[in-house]
Amino acid sequence: MTDIKQKKENVKMHLKDLRQNLKQMHLAVTEELVLPQPDEVKTLMSKMDQLLELIESK
């Protein structure tokens, strides 16, 4: 697999993971009326930062 294809697959993987985490968090807030724990939010922010770094890398 070429470097560009690998990078694209990594981005897709990160996005799918983030989307799933955000969906779970959204359901907890809207259906169970439970706010996310601060560490959960920090973890998602960290994952977003990693994705941004991956996208910005050459």
N, CA, C and O of each residue as an XYZ file, in Angstrom:
232
protein
N       0.853     -1.179      0.000
C       0.000      0.000      0.000
C       0.900      1.246      0.000
O       1.881      1.315      0.741
N       0.555      2.212     -0.832
C       1.359      3.423     -0.894
C       1.168      4.250      0.365
O       0.226      4.061      1.134
N       2.095      5.165      0.539
C       2.059      6.022      1.728
C       0.782      6.862      1.772
O       0.203      7.038      2.844
N       0.344      7.374      0.648
C      -0.871      8.198      0.599
C      -2.099      7.358      0.923
O      -2.981      7.800      1.660
N      -2.158      6.153      0.376
C      -3.306      5.281      0.673
C      -3.327      4.889      2.138
O      -4.393      4.822      2.750
N      -2.158      4.632      2.702
C      -2.070      4.274      4.119
C      -2.535      5.437      4.988
O      -3.274      5.246      5.953
N      -2.100      6.632      4.639
C      -2.503      7.817      5.387
C      -4.018      8.003      5.306
O      -4.665      8.318      6.305
N      -4.573      7.806      4.120
C      -6.018      7.939      3.933
C      -6.770      6.914      4.785
O      -7.782      7.246      5.401
N      -6.286      5.688      4.821
C      -6.918      4.652      5.640
C      -6.819      4.994      7.120
O      -7.767      4.769      7.871
N      -5.680      5.537      7.548
C      -5.513      5.935      8.949
C      -6.494      7.035      9.318
O      -7.081      7.013     10.400
N      -6.674      8.000      8.416
C      -7.622      9.086      8.665
C      -9.036      8.525      8.772
O      -9.790      8.904      9.668
N      -9.393      7.632      7.868
C     -10.723      7.006      7.914
C     -10.936      6.279      9.240
O     -11.996      6.391      9.856
N      -9.927      5.538      9.670
C     -10.021      4.786     10.920
C     -10.234      5.740     12.102
O     -11.088      5.501     12.956
N      -9.445      6.824     12.138
C      -9.582      7.799     13.220
C     -10.968      8.438     13.196
O     -11.589      8.611     14.245
N     -11.453      8.788     12.015
C     -12.768      9.413     11.911
C     -13.884      8.471     12.352
O     -14.817      8.893     13.036
N     -13.796      7.216     11.972
C     -14.812      6.241     12.392
C     -14.818      6.092     13.906
O     -15.880      6.020     14.526
N     -13.627      6.044     14.500
C     -13.511      5.913     15.950
C     -14.095      7.142     16.653
O     -14.859      7.010     17.609
N     -13.739      8.321     16.182
C     -14.276      9.556     16.766
C     -15.787      9.625     16.626
O     -16.493      9.995     17.565
N     -16.272      9.267     15.454
C     -17.723      9.303     15.216
C     -18.458      8.378     16.179
O     -19.487      8.752     16.742
N     -17.941      7.195     16.364
C     -18.566      6.239     17.280
C     -18.558      6.766     18.714
O     -19.562      6.675     19.420
N     -17.425      7.313     19.137
C     -17.339      7.873     20.486
C     -18.313      9.028     20.678
O     -18.972      9.130     21.713
N     -18.398      9.890     19.683
C     -19.302     11.033     19.783
C     -20.764     10.599     19.767
O     -21.590     11.185     20.468
N     -21.090      9.587     18.983
C     -22.462      9.064     18.969
C     -22.849      8.518     20.339
O     -23.953      8.769     20.822
N     -21.947      7.778     20.960
C     -22.210      7.227     22.289
C     -22.408      8.349     23.306
O     -23.309      8.294     24.142
N     -21.556      9.359     23.222
C     -21.651     10.483     24.140
C     -22.963     11.231     23.921
O     -23.622     11.623     24.884
N     -23.339     11.429     22.680
C     -24.584     12.122     22.348
C     -25.794     11.359     22.888
O     -26.702     11.958     23.465
N     -25.803     10.047     22.702
C     -26.910      9.237     23.216
C     -27.011      9.314     24.729
O     -28.108      9.385     25.283
N     -25.877      9.300     25.388
C     -25.885      9.390     26.851
C     -26.480     10.718     27.300
O     -27.238     10.772     28.269
N     -26.137     11.779     26.596
C     -26.641     13.103     26.971
C     -28.129     13.234     26.653
O     -28.901     13.712     27.484
N     -28.531     12.816     25.465
C     -29.912     13.050     25.042
C     -30.908     12.052     25.608
O     -32.038     12.424     25.927
N     -30.513     10.799     25.739
C     -31.464      9.782     26.190
C     -31.379      9.509     27.685
O     -32.400      9.320     28.346
N     -30.170      9.487     28.210
C     -29.994      9.151     29.618
C     -29.802     10.386     30.492
O     -29.754     10.292     31.718
N     -29.690     11.560     29.835
C     -29.471     12.825     30.533
C     -28.247     12.777     31.445
O     -28.262     13.281     32.568
N     -27.188     12.153     30.924
C     -25.940     12.020     31.665
C     -24.855     12.790     30.926
O     -24.594     12.538     29.749
N     -24.228     13.725     31.622
C     -23.142     14.466     31.006
C     -21.878     13.607     30.979
O     -21.655     12.800     31.882
N     -21.053     13.778     29.947
C     -19.816     12.991     29.874
C     -18.832     13.408     30.964
O     -18.827     14.553     31.416
N     -18.018     12.472     31.365
C     -16.978     12.750     32.343
C     -15.887     13.601     31.686
O     -15.629     13.463     30.490
N     -15.254     14.471     32.454
C     -14.203     15.318     31.869
C     -13.091     14.523     31.173
O     -12.566     14.954     30.147
N     -12.740     13.374     31.730
C     -11.677     12.582     31.099
C     -12.117     12.013     29.752
O     -11.285     11.819     28.866
N     -13.412     11.744     29.584
C     -13.921     11.278     28.290
C     -13.790     12.375     27.239
O     -13.408     12.115     26.098
N     -14.109     13.595     27.636
C     -14.003     14.728     26.720
C     -12.531     14.970     26.370
O     -12.196     15.218     25.212
N     -11.669     14.899     27.362
C     -10.229     15.090     27.120
C      -9.681     14.022     26.188
O      -8.835     14.309     25.342
N     -10.157     12.797     26.338
C      -9.714     11.709     25.465
C     -10.123     11.976     24.027
O      -9.323     11.799     23.108
N     -11.372     12.405     23.825
C     -11.825     12.728     22.468
C     -11.057     13.902     21.888
O     -10.731     13.900     20.701
N     -10.767     14.891     22.694
C      -9.980     16.033     22.216
C      -8.585     15.592     21.809
O      -8.039     16.069     20.814
N      -8.017     14.688     22.576
C      -6.693     14.157     22.246
C      -6.725     13.390     20.927
O      -5.817     13.516     20.105
N      -7.773     12.597     20.733
C      -7.919     11.852     19.479
C      -8.075     12.813     18.302
O      -7.539     12.565     17.222
N      -8.797     13.893     18.508
C      -8.961     14.887     17.446
C      -7.627     15.555     17.123
O      -7.319     15.798     15.956
N      -6.844     15.849     18.144
C      -5.519     16.427     17.925
C      -4.622     15.474     17.134
O      -3.890     15.898     16.240
N      -4.687     14.183     17.473
C      -3.894     13.189     16.747
C      -4.314     13.128     15.284
O      -3.471     13.020     14.393
N      -5.610     13.197     15.045
C      -6.112     13.180     13.674
C      -5.638     14.409     12.917
O      -5.209     14.311     11.767
N      -5.713     15.546     13.551
C      -5.247     16.784     12.909
C      -3.763     16.689     12.557
O      -3.356     17.094     11.468
N      -2.962     16.161     13.468
C      -1.537     15.989     13.197
C      -1.315     15.047     12.017
O      -0.444     15.284     11.180
N      -2.098     13.986     11.958
C      -1.985     13.040     10.866
C      -2.340     13.699      9.539
O      -1.657     13.486      8.537
N      -3.389     14.484      9.528
C      -3.824     15.156      8.309
C      -2.792     16.192      7.866
O      -2.524     16.333      6.673
N      -2.219     16.910      8.820
C      -1.270     17.964      8.483
C       0.109     17.441      8.115
O       0.886     18.150      7.476
N       0.420     16.229      8.502
C       1.745     15.682      8.186
C       1.878     15.456      6.693
O       0.894     15.212      5.994
N       3.092     15.541      6.225
C       3.329     15.390      4.772
C       3.728     14.001      4.417
O       3.963     13.706      3.245
